[in-house]
């Protein structure tokens, strides 16, 4: 249930190792309902007029939020490679190829910047988070797997045994405390949600980012 690395040294990720959005596994579907419910709740709290999702993968999360609303005036998504983008992503959602380390938008460009299931793939997550905060005017929403519970659940379903449950491409292993420490370097934290097995944080960019 995580995105797949394309270039681990660069921290580039596109797509999913495991198709968490379309899985028929009842337990995985239950977990995904919790994940999507938490993201949607925080998304609605921000009431954004403009949204950017960084590391969109196939675009399922953006499509979900577009359907659940409220719909912003402007919704953009980006990833280092858009070849994996699903054909049913709404045409009204703008898309662009871009690296999290060099987002091609000016400071304070979006009310809300989303980045879910990406930071754990980055060699330099602090640098990536700084870019998210730079282009966010009001809010940043991030999520990562909750370690070590994530690995334990992988092992319980018989996956990645030789890697002790570590999903391929995960080079960072965030506990809730370590993700919170990282987030506080760039954000004033406003809300946390903990849908098993994830940690999800909503924050406002610190004053120096506008």
Beta strands, then each sheet from edge to edge (+ up, - down):
strand 1: 3-7
strand 2: 12-16
strand 3: 50-54
strand 4: 74-79
strand 5: 94-97
strand 6: 110-116
strand 7: 136-145
strand 8: 187-193
strand 9: 198-205
sheet 1: 1+ 2-
sheet 2: 5+ 4+ 3+ 6+ 7+ 9- 8+
end
